[in-house]
Amino acid sequence: MHTSDLNAPRTRLLELYRILESAAATTGHISMRDMKKRLDERLGLGEYDRRTMYEDLCLLDAITNLSVAYDKRLRVHNVALKENLTKQELQIVVNAILSARFDSEIESGSLAHKLYALSGYKKAPGLAPSAVGRVKLGAGEDTLDKLAFIQNAIEKKRKIMFDYRKYTLNKKFEVVRAGCLVSPYKILWQNDMLYLVGNFEGNSFAHYRLERICNLRIMKEKRKPVDDIVGVGKPFDEAEYLRLAVGLSRGERTRVVIRFQSAALNDVLDSLGKDVRLSPEGNSGFTLDDKVLLNKKFIRWVLGFGASAEVLEPKTLREEVAAVIKEAGKVYDDVHHECTGNMR
């Protein structure tokens, strides 16, 4: 992407939506050149490459009340109004806006309210950010129905029951746990996926991929109060939960100390967020000293840095990482022998 407005993708999308909406109400079509010209006049984007524009048009066609289709013969995009967005569809758009990285939360909220107004709803629901990344609905999935179902249970503060499934080697879903009784609290978005956050057992949170949930039922039983988990009067901190959960897998909240080389800084911040506790380590690195949800995915994340990361604490994690590296070395042991043999 080569635009001069990379830090405001939501502003660009909203302006492009308005341009397309105007075209739908007048001529019913608009050329790529006209779209670029109008966006440049409104936002001063300068160069707006075709790939980015195509992705924006596809996104707006998928998640708004506009139908956008390219006419090869006339070389224009035909634009028409679809039926109004449902509240569930609109919530997806709003969460995508709120969750995108942006300097101003106030501006994000303003854009979200404007979207509700454009869609004909008088009042927008609570707009606390509840997502990180864009949503992937999944082909053939009844995601919107499940989203509405779970949101209904959350509003009624009732437990839900469902079956949970995972992929098999033939790339088909198979139920691995039936009759999960869960107290639902939030729907979060991470790494292009929707997750239900709730309580399954004990006094801790668990999360479930929405696409893997099936056979949903709302129960008469009231859900466990969130105060029982986070403490009386404390809200569920979504940003903190996402920051702790690398890859969103279950795990124990554990303090870790890891030494990284400087080149890994941006990747660490991208994964754990800017609030993670870091300290400089000489001129060539830094140390992470914070609590994370310790699980297999976190270990794989650390291993992905190769020699650029060294686990210092806890000792058990250091030993586990070392054992994995040692086993990986055995897999390629024949390569080592071939290399040493050729050197003789």
ROBA-670812 format. One record per residue (C-alpha): residue number from 1; x, y, z. Coordinates in Angstrom, 1 decimal, m for minus. Layout:
<rec resi="NUM" u="X" v="Y" w="Z"/>
...
//
This chain:
<rec resi="1" u="0.0" v="0.0" w="0.0"/>
<rec resi="2" u="1.5" v="3.4" w="m1.0"/>
<rec resi="3" u="m1.1" v="5.8" w="0.3"/>
<rec resi="4" u="m0.1" v="8.8" w="2.4"/>
<rec resi="5" u="m2.9" v="8.1" w="4.8"/>
<rec resi="6" u="m2.0" v="4.6" w="6.0"/>
<rec resi="7" u="m2.9" v="5.5" w="9.6"/>
<rec resi="8" u="m6.5" v="6.1" w="8.8"/>
<rec resi="9" u="m7.9" v="3.1" w="6.9"/>
<rec resi="10" u="m11.3" v="3.5" w="8.6"/>
<rec resi="11" u="m11.6" v="7.2" w="7.4"/>
<rec resi="12" u="m10.7" v="6.1" w="3.9"/>
<rec resi="13" u="m13.3" v="3.3" w="4.0"/>
<rec resi="14" u="m16.0" v="5.6" w="5.3"/>
<rec resi="15" u="m15.3" v="8.2" w="2.6"/>
<rec resi="16" u="m15.3" v="5.6" w="m0.1"/>
<rec resi="17" u="m18.6" v="4.3" w="1.3"/>
<rec resi="18" u="m20.1" v="7.8" w="1.0"/>
<rec resi="19" u="m18.8" v="8.2" w="m2.6"/>
<rec resi="20" u="m20.4" v="4.8" w="m3.5"/>
<rec resi="21" u="m23.6" v="5.6" w="m1.7"/>
<rec resi="22" u="m23.9" v="8.9" w="m3.7"/>
<rec resi="23" u="m23.2" v="7.0" w="m6.9"/>
<rec resi="24" u="m25.9" v="4.5" w="m6.0"/>
<rec resi="25" u="m28.4" v="7.3" w="m5.5"/>
<rec resi="26" u="m27.6" v="9.0" w="m8.8"/>
<rec resi="27" u="m26.0" v="7.3" w="m11.8"/>
<rec resi="28" u="m25.8" v="3.8" w="m10.4"/>
<rec resi="29" u="m22.2" v="3.5" w="m11.4"/>
<rec resi="30" u="m18.8" v="5.1" w="m11.0"/>
<rec resi="31" u="m15.3" v="4.6" w="m12.6"/>
<rec resi="32" u="m12.2" v="3.8" w="m10.7"/>
<rec resi="33" u="m10.7" v="7.1" w="m11.8"/>
<rec resi="34" u="m13.6" v="9.1" w="m10.4"/>
<rec resi="35" u="m13.4" v="7.2" w="m7.1"/>
<rec resi="36" u="m9.6" v="8.0" w="m6.8"/>
<rec resi="37" u="m10.2" v="11.6" w="m7.7"/>
<rec resi="38" u="m12.9" v="12.2" w="m5.1"/>
<rec resi="39" u="m11.0" v="10.4" w="m2.4"/>
<rec resi="40" u="m7.9" v="12.5" w="m3.2"/>
<rec resi="41" u="m10.0" v="15.7" w="m3.0"/>
<rec resi="42" u="m11.5" v="14.7" w="0.4"/>
<rec resi="43" u="m8.5" v="13.1" w="2.1"/>
<rec resi="44" u="m5.5" v="14.0" w="0.0"/>
<rec resi="45" u="m4.5" v="10.4" w="m0.4"/>
<rec resi="46" u="m2.3" v="10.9" w="m3.4"/>
<rec resi="47" u="m1.4" v="7.6" w="m4.9"/>
<rec resi="48" u="m4.1" v="4.9" w="m4.1"/>
<rec resi="49" u="m3.0" v="1.7" w="m5.7"/>
<rec resi="50" u="m5.5" v="m0.5" w="m7.5"/>
<rec resi="51" u="m5.0" v="m3.5" w="m5.2"/>
<rec resi="52" u="m5.8" v="m1.6" w="m2.1"/>
<rec resi="53" u="m8.8" v="0.0" w="m3.8"/>
<rec resi="54" u="m10.0" v="m3.4" w="m5.0"/>
<rec resi="55" u="m9.7" v="m4.8" w="m1.5"/>
<rec resi="56" u="m11.6" v="m1.8" w="m0.1"/>
<rec resi="57" u="m14.4" v="m2.3" w="m2.6"/>
<rec resi="58" u="m14.7" v="m6.0" w="m1.9"/>
<rec resi="59" u="m14.8" v="m5.3" w="1.9"/>
<rec resi="60" u="m17.6" v="m2.7" w="1.5"/>
<rec resi="61" u="m19.5" v="m5.0" w="m0.8"/>
<rec resi="62" u="m19.2" v="m7.8" w="1.8"/>
<rec resi="63" u="m20.1" v="m5.9" w="4.9"/>
<rec resi="64" u="m22.2" v="m2.9" w="4.0"/>
<rec resi="65" u="m25.6" v="m2.3" w="2.4"/>
<rec resi="66" u="m24.0" v="m1.5" w="m0.9"/>
<rec resi="67" u="m23.6" v="m3.9" w="m3.8"/>
<rec resi="68" u="m20.5" v="m3.2" w="m5.9"/>
<rec resi="69" u="m19.9" v="m5.1" w="m9.1"/>
<rec resi="70" u="m17.4" v="m4.3" w="m11.9"/>
<rec resi="71" u="m18.7" v="m4.0" w="m15.5"/>
<rec resi="72" u="m15.9" v="m5.1" w="m17.8"/>
<rec resi="73" u="m17.6" v="m3.7" w="m20.9"/>
<rec resi="74" u="m18.2" v="m0.2" w="m19.6"/>
<rec resi="75" u="m15.2" v="m0.2" w="m17.3"/>
<rec resi="76" u="m17.2" v="1.1" w="m14.3"/>
<rec resi="77" u="m18.4" v="m0.2" w="m11.0"/>
<rec resi="78" u="m22.1" v="m0.6" w="m10.8"/>
<rec resi="79" u="m23.4" v="0.4" w="m7.3"/>
<rec resi="80" u="m26.8" v="m0.4" w="m5.8"/>
<rec resi="81" u="m28.3" v="m0.4" w="m2.3"/>
<rec resi="82" u="m28.9" v="m3.8" w="m0.7"/>
<rec resi="83" u="m31.3" v="m4.3" w="2.1"/>
<rec resi="84" u="m30.4" v="m2.5" w="5.3"/>
<rec resi="85" u="m27.7" v="m4.1" w="7.5"/>
<rec resi="86" u="m29.0" v="m6.2" w="10.3"/>
<rec resi="87" u="m27.8" v="m5.2" w="13.8"/>
<rec resi="88" u="m25.5" v="m8.3" w="13.8"/>
<rec resi="89" u="m23.9" v="m7.3" w="10.4"/>
<rec resi="90" u="m23.5" v="m3.7" w="11.6"/>
<rec resi="91" u="m21.9" v="m4.9" w="14.8"/>
<rec resi="92" u="m19.3" v="m6.7" w="12.7"/>
<rec resi="93" u="m18.5" v="m3.5" w="10.8"/>
<rec resi="94" u="m18.4" v="m1.4" w="14.0"/>
<rec resi="95" u="m16.1" v="m3.8" w="15.8"/>
<rec resi="96" u="m13.8" v="m3.9" w="12.8"/>
<rec resi="97" u="m13.5" v="m0.1" w="13.0"/>
<rec resi="98" u="m13.1" v="m0.1" w="16.8"/>
<rec resi="99" u="m10.5" v="m2.8" w="16.8"/>
<rec resi="100" u="m8.3" v="m1.4" w="14.1"/>
<rec resi="101" u="m5.1" v="0.3" w="15.4"/>
<rec resi="102" u="m5.8" v="4.0" w="15.6"/>
<rec resi="103" u="m4.5" v="6.9" w="17.5"/>
<rec resi="104" u="m7.8" v="8.2" w="18.7"/>
<rec resi="105" u="m10.4" v="6.1" w="20.5"/>
<rec resi="106" u="m12.8" v="9.1" w="20.3"/>
<rec resi="107" u="m12.5" v="9.3" w="16.6"/>
<rec resi="108" u="m13.1" v="5.6" w="16.3"/>
<rec resi="109" u="m16.3" v="5.9" w="18.3"/>
<rec resi="110" u="m17.4" v="8.9" w="16.2"/>
<rec resi="111" u="m16.9" v="6.9" w="13.0"/>
<rec resi="112" u="m18.9" v="4.0" w="14.5"/>
<rec resi="113" u="m21.8" v="6.2" w="15.5"/>
<rec resi="114" u="m21.8" v="7.7" w="12.0"/>
<rec resi="115" u="m22.1" v="4.2" w="10.5"/>
<rec resi="116" u="m25.1" v="3.4" w="12.7"/>
<rec resi="117" u="m26.7" v="6.7" w="11.6"/>
<rec resi="118" u="m26.0" v="5.9" w="7.9"/>
<rec resi="119" u="m27.7" v="2.5" w="8.4"/>
<rec resi="120" u="m30.8" v="4.0" w="9.8"/>
<rec resi="121" u="m30.5" v="3.0" w="13.5"/>
<rec resi="122" u="m31.3" v="5.8" w="16.0"/>
<rec resi="123" u="m29.0" v="4.6" w="18.7"/>
<rec resi="124" u="m25.8" v="2.7" w="18.7"/>
<rec resi="125" u="m25.1" v="0.1" w="21.4"/>
<rec resi="126" u="m22.1" v="0.2" w="23.7"/>
<rec resi="127" u="m19.0" v="0.8" w="21.6"/>
<rec resi="128" u="m16.2" v="m0.4" w="23.8"/>
<rec resi="129" u="m13.6" v="m2.0" w="21.5"/>
<rec resi="130" u="m14.1" v="m5.7" w="21.5"/>
<rec resi="131" u="m11.9" v="m6.9" w="18.6"/>
<rec resi="132" u="m8.5" v="m7.0" w="17.2"/>
<rec resi="133" u="m8.3" v="m7.6" w="13.5"/>
<rec resi="134" u="m10.8" v="m8.2" w="10.8"/>
<rec resi="135" u="m13.4" v="m10.9" w="11.0"/>
<rec resi="136" u="m13.4" v="m14.1" w="8.9"/>
<rec resi="137" u="m16.9" v="m15.4" w="8.5"/>
<rec resi="138" u="m15.9" v="m18.8" w="7.0"/>
<rec resi="139" u="m17.6" v="m20.3" w="3.9"/>
<rec resi="140" u="m21.0" v="m21.9" w="4.6"/>
<rec resi="141" u="m21.0" v="m20.9" w="8.3"/>
<rec resi="142" u="m24.0" v="m19.5" w="10.0"/>
<rec resi="143" u="m21.8" v="m17.0" w="11.8"/>
<rec resi="144" u="m24.3" v="m14.2" w="12.0"/>
<rec resi="145" u="m27.0" v="m16.5" w="13.5"/>
<rec resi="146" u="m24.5" v="m17.7" w="16.1"/>
<rec resi="147" u="m23.4" v="m14.2" w="16.8"/>
<rec resi="148" u="m27.0" v="m13.1" w="17.4"/>
<rec resi="149" u="m27.8" v="m16.1" w="19.5"/>
<rec resi="150" u="m24.8" v="m15.7" w="21.8"/>
<rec resi="151" u="m25.4" v="m11.9" w="22.1"/>
<rec resi="152" u="m29.0" v="m12.7" w="23.1"/>
<rec resi="153" u="m27.7" v="m15.0" w="25.9"/>
<rec resi="154" u="m25.2" v="m12.4" w="27.0"/>
<rec resi="155" u="m27.9" v="m9.8" w="27.3"/>
<rec resi="156" u="m30.1" v="m12.2" w="29.3"/>
<rec resi="157" u="m27.2" v="m13.3" w="31.5"/>
<rec resi="158" u="m28.0" v="m16.9" w="30.8"/>
<rec resi="159" u="m25.7" v="m19.9" w="30.3"/>
<rec resi="160" u="m25.5" v="m21.6" w="26.9"/>
<rec resi="161" u="m24.7" v="m25.2" w="25.9"/>
<rec resi="162" u="m23.0" v="m26.2" w="22.7"/>
<rec resi="163" u="m20.9" v="m28.9" w="21.0"/>
<rec resi="164" u="m17.3" v="m28.0" w="20.1"/>
<rec resi="165" u="m15.7" v="m29.3" w="17.0"/>
<rec resi="166" u="m12.3" v="m29.4" w="15.3"/>
<rec resi="167" u="m10.9" v="m30.3" w="11.9"/>
<rec resi="168" u="m9.8" v="m33.8" w="11.1"/>
<rec resi="169" u="m7.2" v="m34.7" w="8.5"/>
<rec resi="170" u="m9.9" v="m34.9" w="5.8"/>
<rec resi="171" u="m10.6" v="m31.2" w="6.5"/>
<rec resi="172" u="m14.0" v="m31.8" w="7.9"/>
<rec resi="173" u="m15.3" v="m30.8" w="11.3"/>
<rec resi="174" u="m15.8" v="m33.4" w="14.0"/>
<rec resi="175" u="m17.3" v="m32.9" w="17.5"/>
<rec resi="176" u="m14.6" v="m33.3" w="20.1"/>
<rec resi="177" u="m16.6" v="m32.2" w="23.1"/>
<rec resi="178" u="m20.4" v="m32.4" w="23.4"/>
<rec resi="179" u="m22.6" v="m30.5" w="25.9"/>
<rec resi="180" u="m20.2" v="m27.7" w="26.9"/>
<rec resi="181" u="m22.1" v="m25.6" w="29.5"/>
<rec resi="182" u="m20.6" v="m22.1" w="29.4"/>
<rec resi="183" u="m21.3" v="m18.7" w="31.0"/>
<rec resi="184" u="m20.9" v="m16.3" w="28.0"/>
<rec resi="185" u="m19.5" v="m12.8" w="28.5"/>
<rec resi="186" u="m18.0" v="m11.4" w="25.4"/>
<rec resi="187" u="m17.3" v="m11.9" w="21.7"/>
<rec resi="188" u="m13.7" v="m11.0" w="20.8"/>
<rec resi="189" u="m11.9" v="m10.9" w="17.5"/>
<rec resi="190" u="m8.3" v="m11.9" w="17.1"/>
<rec resi="191" u="m6.2" v="m12.9" w="14.1"/>
<rec resi="192" u="m9.2" v="m12.8" w="11.7"/>
<rec resi="193" u="m11.3" v="m15.0" w="14.0"/>
<rec resi="194" u="m14.3" v="m14.6" w="16.2"/>
<rec resi="195" u="m14.0" v="m16.0" w="19.8"/>
<rec resi="196" u="m16.5" v="m16.5" w="22.5"/>
<rec resi="197" u="m15.1" v="m15.7" w="26.0"/>
<rec resi="198" u="m16.8" v="m17.3" w="28.9"/>
<rec resi="199" u="m16.5" v="m19.5" w="31.9"/>
<rec resi="200" u="m16.5" v="m23.3" w="31.6"/>
<rec resi="201" u="m15.3" v="m24.4" w="35.0"/>
<rec resi="202" u="m13.5" v="m22.9" w="38.0"/>
<rec resi="203" u="m13.0" v="m19.2" w="38.3"/>
<rec resi="204" u="m11.2" v="m18.5" w="35.1"/>
<rec resi="205" u="m12.0" v="m17.5" w="31.5"/>
<rec resi="206" u="m11.9" v="m19.8" w="28.5"/>
<rec resi="207" u="m12.4" v="m19.0" w="24.8"/>
<rec resi="208" u="m13.9" v="m20.8" w="21.9"/>
<rec resi="209" u="m13.6" v="m20.3" w="18.2"/>
<rec resi="210" u="m17.1" v="m19.3" w="16.9"/>
<rec resi="211" u="m16.8" v="m21.3" w="13.8"/>
<rec resi="212" u="m16.2" v="m24.5" w="15.8"/>
<rec resi="213" u="m19.3" v="m24.0" w="18.0"/>
<rec resi="214" u="m22.4" v="m25.9" w="16.9"/>
<rec resi="215" u="m25.8" v="m27.0" w="18.3"/>
<rec resi="216" u="m26.2" v="m23.9" w="20.5"/>
<rec resi="217" u="m28.9" v="m23.8" w="23.2"/>
<rec resi="218" u="m29.8" v="m21.1" w="25.7"/>
<rec resi="219" u="m30.3" v="m22.6" w="29.2"/>
<rec resi="220" u="m32.6" v="m21.4" w="31.9"/>
<rec resi="221" u="m29.7" v="m21.3" w="34.4"/>
<rec resi="222" u="m28.2" v="m17.9" w="35.1"/>
<rec resi="223" u="m24.6" v="m17.5" w="34.1"/>
<rec resi="224" u="m21.8" v="m17.1" w="36.7"/>
<rec resi="225" u="m21.4" v="m13.4" w="37.6"/>
<rec resi="226" u="m18.3" v="m12.0" w="36.0"/>
<rec resi="227" u="m17.4" v="m10.5" w="39.5"/>
<rec resi="228" u="m16.8" v="m14.1" w="40.7"/>
<rec resi="229" u="m13.8" v="m14.2" w="38.2"/>
<rec resi="230" u="m12.4" v="m10.7" w="38.0"/>
<rec resi="231" u="m13.4" v="m9.4" w="41.4"/>
<rec resi="232" u="m16.3" v="m7.3" w="42.7"/>
<rec resi="233" u="m16.8" v="m4.1" w="40.8"/>
<rec resi="234" u="m14.0" v="m4.8" w="38.3"/>
<rec resi="235" u="m14.9" v="m4.9" w="34.5"/>
<rec resi="236" u="m13.6" v="m7.6" w="32.2"/>
<rec resi="237" u="m10.5" v="m6.1" w="30.6"/>
<rec resi="238" u="m10.7" v="m7.2" w="27.0"/>
<rec resi="239" u="m7.5" v="m5.5" w="25.9"/>
<rec resi="240" u="m5.5" v="m7.1" w="28.8"/>
<rec resi="241" u="m7.0" v="m10.5" w="28.1"/>
<rec resi="242" u="m6.0" v="m10.3" w="24.4"/>
<rec resi="243" u="m2.6" v="m9.0" w="25.3"/>
<rec resi="244" u="m2.0" v="m12.0" w="27.5"/>
<rec resi="245" u="m3.3" v="m14.6" w="25.1"/>
<rec resi="246" u="m0.8" v="m15.1" w="22.3"/>
<rec resi="247" u="m2.8" v="m17.0" w="19.7"/>
<rec resi="248" u="m5.8" v="m17.2" w="22.1"/>
<rec resi="249" u="m5.3" v="m20.6" w="23.7"/>
<rec resi="250" u="m5.9" v="m21.6" w="27.3"/>
<rec resi="251" u="m3.1" v="m21.4" w="29.8"/>
<rec resi="252" u="m2.0" v="m20.4" w="33.2"/>
<rec resi="253" u="m1.2" v="m16.7" w="33.7"/>
<rec resi="254" u="2.6" v="m16.9" w="34.3"/>
<rec resi="255" u="5.5" v="m14.4" w="34.7"/>
<rec resi="256" u="8.1" v="m14.9" w="32.0"/>
<rec resi="257" u="11.4" v="m13.3" w="31.4"/>
<rec resi="258" u="12.8" v="m13.5" w="27.9"/>
<rec resi="259" u="15.8" v="m11.9" w="26.3"/>
<rec resi="260" u="15.3" v="m10.7" w="22.7"/>
<rec resi="261" u="17.6" v="m9.3" w="20.1"/>
<rec resi="262" u="16.6" v="m5.7" w="18.9"/>
<rec resi="263" u="15.3" v="m6.9" w="15.6"/>
<rec resi="264" u="12.5" v="m8.8" w="17.3"/>
<rec resi="265" u="11.0" v="m5.6" w="19.0"/>
<rec resi="266" u="8.3" v="m4.9" w="16.5"/>
<rec resi="267" u="7.1" v="m8.5" w="16.3"/>
<rec resi="268" u="6.9" v="m8.7" w="20.1"/>
<rec resi="269" u="4.9" v="m5.4" w="20.3"/>
<rec resi="270" u="2.6" v="m6.6" w="17.5"/>
<rec resi="271" u="1.9" v="m9.8" w="19.3"/>
<rec resi="272" u="1.7" v="m8.6" w="23.0"/>
<rec resi="273" u="0.8" v="m4.9" w="22.6"/>
<rec resi="274" u="2.5" v="m1.7" w="23.6"/>
<rec resi="275" u="1.7" v="m2.1" w="27.3"/>
<rec resi="276" u="3.9" v="m5.1" w="27.7"/>
<rec resi="277" u="6.8" v="m4.6" w="30.1"/>
<rec resi="278" u="10.2" v="m4.3" w="28.3"/>
<rec resi="279" u="13.6" v="m3.1" w="29.4"/>
<rec resi="280" u="16.8" v="m2.5" w="27.4"/>
<rec resi="281" u="19.5" v="m5.1" w="27.5"/>
<rec resi="282" u="22.8" v="m3.5" w="26.5"/>
<rec resi="283" u="22.9" v="m2.0" w="22.9"/>
<rec resi="284" u="21.7" v="m5.1" w="21.1"/>
<rec resi="285" u="18.6" v="m6.3" w="22.7"/>
<rec resi="286" u="15.8" v="m6.0" w="25.3"/>
<rec resi="287" u="14.2" v="m8.1" w="28.0"/>
<rec resi="288" u="10.5" v="m9.0" w="28.3"/>
<rec resi="289" u="9.4" v="m9.3" w="31.9"/>
<rec resi="290" u="5.6" v="m9.7" w="32.2"/>
<rec resi="291" u="2.8" v="m12.2" w="32.7"/>
<rec resi="292" u="1.3" v="m14.1" w="29.8"/>
<rec resi="293" u="m1.0" v="m17.1" w="29.3"/>
<rec resi="294" u="1.5" v="m19.8" w="29.2"/>
<rec resi="295" u="0.5" v="m22.5" w="26.7"/>
<rec resi="296" u="1.8" v="m24.5" w="23.7"/>
<rec resi="297" u="1.1" v="m21.7" w="21.3"/>
<rec resi="298" u="3.1" v="m19.3" w="23.3"/>
<rec resi="299" u="6.0" v="m21.7" w="23.3"/>
<rec resi="300" u="5.7" v="m22.0" w="19.5"/>
<rec resi="301" u="5.7" v="m18.3" w="19.3"/>
<rec resi="302" u="8.9" v="m18.0" w="21.3"/>
<rec resi="303" u="10.5" v="m20.7" w="19.2"/>
<rec resi="304" u="9.6" v="m18.8" w="16.0"/>
<rec resi="305" u="12.2" v="m16.2" w="17.0"/>
<rec resi="306" u="15.0" v="m18.8" w="16.8"/>
<rec resi="307" u="18.3" v="m17.6" w="18.2"/>
<rec resi="308" u="16.9" v="m14.1" w="18.6"/>
<rec resi="309" u="15.0" v="m15.1" w="21.8"/>
<rec resi="310" u="16.3" v="m16.8" w="25.0"/>
<rec resi="311" u="14.0" v="m17.8" w="27.8"/>
<rec resi="312" u="15.5" v="m16.9" w="31.2"/>
<rec resi="313" u="12.5" v="m17.6" w="33.5"/>
<rec resi="314" u="10.7" v="m19.6" w="34.6"/>
<rec resi="315" u="13.1" v="m22.5" w="34.6"/>
<rec resi="316" u="10.4" v="m25.0" w="33.5"/>
<rec resi="317" u="9.7" v="m23.0" w="30.4"/>
<rec resi="318" u="13.4" v="m22.6" w="29.6"/>
<rec resi="319" u="13.9" v="m26.4" w="30.0"/>
<rec resi="320" u="10.8" v="m27.1" w="27.8"/>
<rec resi="321" u="12.0" v="m24.8" w="25.0"/>
<rec resi="322" u="15.5" v="m26.3" w="25.2"/>
<rec resi="323" u="14.0" v="m29.9" w="24.9"/>
<rec resi="324" u="12.0" v="m28.9" w="21.8"/>
<rec resi="325" u="15.1" v="m27.4" w="20.2"/>
<rec resi="326" u="17.1" v="m30.6" w="21.0"/>
<rec resi="327" u="14.4" v="m32.8" w="19.5"/>
<rec resi="328" u="14.3" v="m30.6" w="16.4"/>
<rec resi="329" u="18.0" v="m31.0" w="16.1"/>
<rec resi="330" u="17.6" v="m34.8" w="16.0"/>
<rec resi="331" u="15.2" v="m34.5" w="13.1"/>
<rec resi="332" u="18.0" v="m32.8" w="11.0"/>
<rec resi="333" u="20.8" v="m34.9" w="12.4"/>
<rec resi="334" u="21.4" v="m36.5" w="9.0"/>
<rec resi="335" u="22.0" v="m33.0" w="7.5"/>
<rec resi="336" u="24.7" v="m32.4" w="10.1"/>
<rec resi="337" u="26.5" v="m35.7" w="9.2"/>
<rec resi="338" u="26.2" v="m35.0" w="5.5"/>
<rec resi="339" u="27.8" v="m31.5" w="6.0"/>
<rec resi="340" u="30.7" v="m32.8" w="8.1"/>
<rec resi="341" u="31.2" v="m35.7" w="5.7"/>
<rec resi="342" u="31.6" v="m33.4" w="2.8"/>
<rec resi="343" u="34.1" v="m31.3" w="4.6"/>
<rec resi="344" u="36.5" v="m34.3" w="5.0"/>
//
